[in-house]
Amino acid sequence: MTAISSTLRRATLLVRDIDRSLAFYCGVFGLSTYADLTVGLDRVPFFPVGAEPRGGNGRFVILKGEDPLIGMIGLMEMRDPPLPEPDHNVRRLGIGSVALVLSTSDADAAANAVKELGGEILMPATEARNLGDEAGEFVAARLFMAQDPDGYFLEIFEPLT
């Protein structure tokens, strides 16, 4: 079988309040808007979100970091009708949970921003090792763990090398 070349460009998070999530991800990680769209679900009938029959609309914003095309985060809020609350405990990771790993230039400043912008610190910043170089080796890092305002798990590290 021929190998297929792929690049993960974006992960999209379904959120309760997109303005709050925009403030969080832009404020903590310095991301900027790549696209800001209103999405009509009647135009994407196979997108598995919302109640049947498929209809309604939402707002979809894609945020980018330093790379213009790779490592983006999409945020989508379903507005009409809104999505119900999750039926699982977001404070316990399990099948179907999302864990985002992000690097930052200043772990302590990012941890402070997480608290100021509605997130929660689960493990304070500490000296650690984390996978982080091109060879898949561990590097010295300042690392903390948190949740964003919607309960998504975040592992955030500052490479110290």
N, C-alpha and C positions, 0 to 999 in steps of 0.2 A: 504494500500500500504506500502511495506517495504521501509524504508528510505535508500537512497543510500549515501554512504560515498564518498566524493570527496575532492581533494586538488588542488588548482590552483597552477601549477608549473611554468608557463611561460606566458608572454604576448609578442607578436611579433609585432614590428613596421616596416612598410615599409618605407624606407629612400631613399633620393636622392644620398647620398655619404657615403658609409659605413665606410670609413676610418675616415671621419670627425665625424660621429656618435660614432664610437669606441673611438676616442680621447675624446669626450664629456662625455660619460657615464663612461668610466674608470677614466677620470680626475676629474669629479665632485663627483662621488660616490664610487670610489675605486673598481669598479667591475673588475673581471678578466675573461679571456676566458675559457669557458667550452667546446665549440665545434666551429670549423671554417670549413664550408663546401661549395663546389660549388654544386648548385642545378640545375639539368636539368629539365625544366618544362615538357618535353616529358615523364619523368618518373613519374610525378604526374599529370595526365591529368585532374583530378577533382579539382585541386587547383585553385580557381577563381581569377586569377591575369593575367595581360597581355592581349595581343591581341589574337584573334582567327586567324588561328588555333593555338592551344596551342603548344608552342615551345619556344626556347630560353633558357637562363640560368641566374642565379643570384648567389650572394654570401650570405650565411646565417651564422651568427655568434650568438652564445648564450653566454650571459654574466651571471656570478653568483656573488652573494655577499658572506656573511659569511656562510649561510646555503648551504650545497653542492648540494641540489636538489630543494629547494623551493625558490620562489621569484626571478626567473631568468627573464631576458629580452632578447628576440630575436631581432636581427636587420637583415633585409633582403633588399638588393639592387638588383633590377632587372637590369641586365646589357645589355642583348641582346634579345629583344629590351628593352630600358629603359621605365619606366612608364611615362605617361604624368603628367603634373602638376595637383594638385587637382582642382576640379571645384567648390570648396567652399572656403569661407573665413576662414582660419585657425585661425584668430585672434578673431573669435566669436564662442563659443561653441554651438553646436546644436546636433540634432539627427545624430549619426554616428561619433561624436567627441570622442576622447580618453582623459581621465584625469588620469594621473598617480600620485599616492600618495606615496612618498618615505620618509623614516626617515633617518636622518643623525646624526653623533656625533657632528657636528659643522656647524650650519646653516649659520653663517657668512662666513666661509671659502668656503662652498658649493656655496653661492651666488656669491662670487668673482670668483670662478672657472666657474660658468655658464657664466658670462660676458666675461671672458678670452677665453673661448672655443666656442664662437659663439652663445650662447643662449641669451635670453633677459629676464630681470627681469620685471615682470608685477606689482608686489607688493613687496616693500622692506621688509626685515626681521623685524619682530615685535613680541612683546610678545603677546601671544594668548592662546587659548585652542583648543585642537584638540582631536578627538577620538583616543585613543591610548593605552588603557590597555586591558587586557584579558577579562574583564567584559563588554567591550564596553562603558566605561565611558570616559569622557573628562579628559585630563591631561594638565597641564601647558606645553607650548611649545614655542619655538622660530620658527616662521613660515614665509615662503615667497612663492610667486607664480612666475612661470617663464614659458618660452617656450624653447624647445630645438631647434637646428638649423633647423629642419623640421617643426616646428610649433606645436609639441605635447605639450599639457598643463601639467605642473608639479606643484604639491603642495608638498612642501618639508618642513619637520619639524624636529626640534631637541627636543626630550622630555626633560623637565627640572626637572623631579622628580628623 
